[in-house]
Amino acid sequence: MHRRTLEPMLPTVVFAVTLLILGTFVYASLRAAPWVPIWSSDVQRFLRLAGVRPGQRVVDLGCGDGRVVAAAARAGADATGYEVSLVPYLLALWRTRLGRLGHVRFRDFWVVNLREADVVYVFLMSKVYPKLQAKLERELKPGAKVVTYVWGLPGWTPVRVDTTPGRPKLFLYQR
């Protein structure tokens, strides 16, 4: 094809790619949460609160840019994140592959079985918590930990809450 025949298609291609990217953001927002990253300094708080150790299986539901996955892998965990929004997924893929730190899957976490997880990290909208709690109760093994960022799980009693002044709360639960 000649350049002249491709030029009229360029606006359509740009529009289609933009629509695809925005569509994944909307889909992620409707399924569980829009992409809002955890503060970098709070990642270490998560690791300490959860007691992440080498060899543990850590799962990040809606992993965004992969910073929790990479940090858990740096701590020696077998870390996996799930993301359905294209741009954050690509950032997470870059972050984890560059340092060979954990795994990121472009997959809806609602269809993933969490039975092997030792620690599950969650920063989602609280409106999905009832559905999430049912999933966690069905799938998590005894002793598995769940850490939520900002909002606690209604009806569950945390074993510990990190209330560092000026920072969002982190809630630790254990099955």
Summary of the structure (lengths in Angstrom):
residues: 175
radius of gyration: 18.1
end to end distance: 60.7
largest distance: 65.8
contacts: 548
relative contact order: 0.15
helix: 45%
strand: 18%
